[in-house]
Amino acid sequence: MAFGQAAMLLSLGAKGYRWLQPNSSTKLYLPKVHKSTGSVTDMWIKAKELDANTDCFLELLEKGIGKSKEELRKDIQLSKYFDAQEAIDYGIADRILQPRDAATAYEKRNYDEMLAQQKAKRRPGGPQAAASGF
């Protein structure tokens, strides 16, 4: 799942590498303010912050998805859910990760070999073997 800011970050990923699991869901919605209390001035400050955050959020989505801020604002005025293919069609992601892709999606590592290489790099009498001096 990629909801809200996570969906925005997904859209900003490197084009061609924004993959989704087949059963994933994505949700875009405008930033919100939870219950607010306080003076009128406090409420006004929160409203201004929300406006600024919304503008920044839409600018980043515009960069990641490629749609105009006005179109994005209209589309996600109410929360909008996407399944994997709909997220690709909208421009949030590029591809659905299939089981056959898993082998190329992640670099395989031989941790035993990596550990042996690290041990070979250590010199006898190096910092690990030095006397404490106390």
Secondary structure as a PSIPRED ss2 file (coil, helix, strand):
# PSIPRED VFORMAT (PSIPRED V4.0)

   1 M C   1.000  0.000  0.000
   2 A E   0.000  0.000  1.000
   3 F E   0.000  0.000  1.000
   4 G C   1.000  0.000  0.000
   5 Q H   0.000  1.000  0.000
   6 A H   0.000  1.000  0.000
   7 A H   0.000  1.000  0.000
   8 M H   0.000  1.000  0.000
   9 L H   0.000  1.000  0.000
  10 L H   0.000  1.000  0.000
  11 S H   0.000  1.000  0.000
  12 L C   1.000  0.000  0.000
  13 G C   1.000  0.000  0.000
  14 A C   1.000  0.000  0.000
  15 K C   1.000  0.000  0.000
  16 G C   1.000  0.000  0.000
  17 Y C   1.000  0.000  0.000
  18 R C   1.000  0.000  0.000
  19 W E   0.000  0.000  1.000
  20 L E   0.000  0.000  1.000
  21 Q C   1.000  0.000  0.000
  22 P C   1.000  0.000  0.000
  23 N C   1.000  0.000  0.000
  24 S C   1.000  0.000  0.000
  25 S E   0.000  0.000  1.000
  26 T E   0.000  0.000  1.000
  27 K E   0.000  0.000  1.000
  28 L E   0.000  0.000  1.000
  29 Y C   1.000  0.000  0.000
  30 L C   1.000  0.000  0.000
  31 P C   1.000  0.000  0.000
  32 K C   1.000  0.000  0.000
  33 V C   1.000  0.000  0.000
  34 H C   1.000  0.000  0.000
  35 K C   1.000  0.000  0.000
  36 S C   1.000  0.000  0.000
  37 T C   1.000  0.000  0.000
  38 G C   1.000  0.000  0.000
  39 S C   1.000  0.000  0.000
  40 V H   0.000  1.000  0.000
  41 T H   0.000  1.000  0.000
  42 D H   0.000  1.000  0.000
  43 M H   0.000  1.000  0.000
  44 W H   0.000  1.000  0.000
  45 I H   0.000  1.000  0.000
  46 K H   0.000  1.000  0.000
  47 A H   0.000  1.000  0.000
  48 K H   0.000  1.000  0.000
  49 E H   0.000  1.000  0.000
  50 L H   0.000  1.000  0.000
  51 D H   0.000  1.000  0.000
  52 A H   0.000  1.000  0.000
  53 N H   0.000  1.000  0.000
  54 T H   0.000  1.000  0.000
  55 D H   0.000  1.000  0.000
  56 C H   0.000  1.000  0.000
  57 F H   0.000  1.000  0.000
  58 L H   0.000  1.000  0.000
  59 E H   0.000  1.000  0.000
  60 L H   0.000  1.000  0.000
  61 L H   0.000  1.000  0.000
  62 E H   0.000  1.000  0.000
  63 K H   0.000  1.000  0.000
  64 G H   0.000  1.000  0.000
  65 I H   0.000  1.000  0.000
  66 G C   1.000  0.000  0.000
  67 K C   1.000  0.000  0.000
  68 S C   1.000  0.000  0.000
  69 K H   0.000  1.000  0.000
  70 E H   0.000  1.000  0.000
  71 E H   0.000  1.000  0.000
  72 L H   0.000  1.000  0.000
  73 R H   0.000  1.000  0.000
  74 K H   0.000  1.000  0.000
  75 D H   0.000  1.000  0.000
  76 I C   1.000  0.000  0.000
  77 Q C   1.000  0.000  0.000
  78 L C   1.000  0.000  0.000
  79 S C   1.000  0.000  0.000
  80 K E   0.000  0.000  1.000
  81 Y E   0.000  0.000  1.000
  82 F E   0.000  0.000  1.000
  83 D E   0.000  0.000  1.000
  84 A H   0.000  1.000  0.000
  85 Q H   0.000  1.000  0.000
  86 E H   0.000  1.000  0.000
  87 A H   0.000  1.000  0.000
  88 I H   0.000  1.000  0.000
  89 D H   0.000  1.000  0.000
  90 Y H   0.000  1.000  0.000
  91 G C   1.000  0.000  0.000
  92 I C   1.000  0.000  0.000
  93 A C   1.000  0.000  0.000
  94 D C   1.000  0.000  0.000
  95 R E   0.000  0.000  1.000
  96 I E   0.000  0.000  1.000
  97 L C   1.000  0.000  0.000
  98 Q C   1.000  0.000  0.000
  99 P H   0.000  1.000  0.000
 100 R H   0.000  1.000  0.000
 101 D H   0.000  1.000  0.000
 102 A H   0.000  1.000  0.000
 103 A H   0.000  1.000  0.000
 104 T H   0.000  1.000  0.000
 105 A H   0.000  1.000  0.000
 106 Y C   1.000  0.000  0.000
 107 E C   1.000  0.000  0.000
 108 K C   1.000  0.000  0.000
 109 R C   1.000  0.000  0.000
 110 N C   1.000  0.000  0.000
 111 Y H   0.000  1.000  0.000
 112 D H   0.000  1.000  0.000
 113 E H   0.000  1.000  0.000
 114 M H   0.000  1.000  0.000
 115 L H   0.000  1.000  0.000
 116 A H   0.000  1.000  0.000
 117 Q H   0.000  1.000  0.000
 118 Q H   0.000  1.000  0.000
 119 K H   0.000  1.000  0.000
 120 A H   0.000  1.000  0.000
 121 K H   0.000  1.000  0.000
 122 R C   1.000  0.000  0.000
 123 R C   1.000  0.000  0.000
 124 P C   1.000  0.000  0.000
 125 G C   1.000  0.000  0.000
 126 G C   1.000  0.000  0.000
 127 P C   1.000  0.000  0.000
 128 Q C   1.000  0.000  0.000
 129 A C   1.000  0.000  0.000
 130 A C   1.000  0.000  0.000
 131 A C   1.000  0.000  0.000
 132 S C   1.000  0.000  0.000
 133 G C   1.000  0.000  0.000
 134 F C   1.000  0.000  0.000
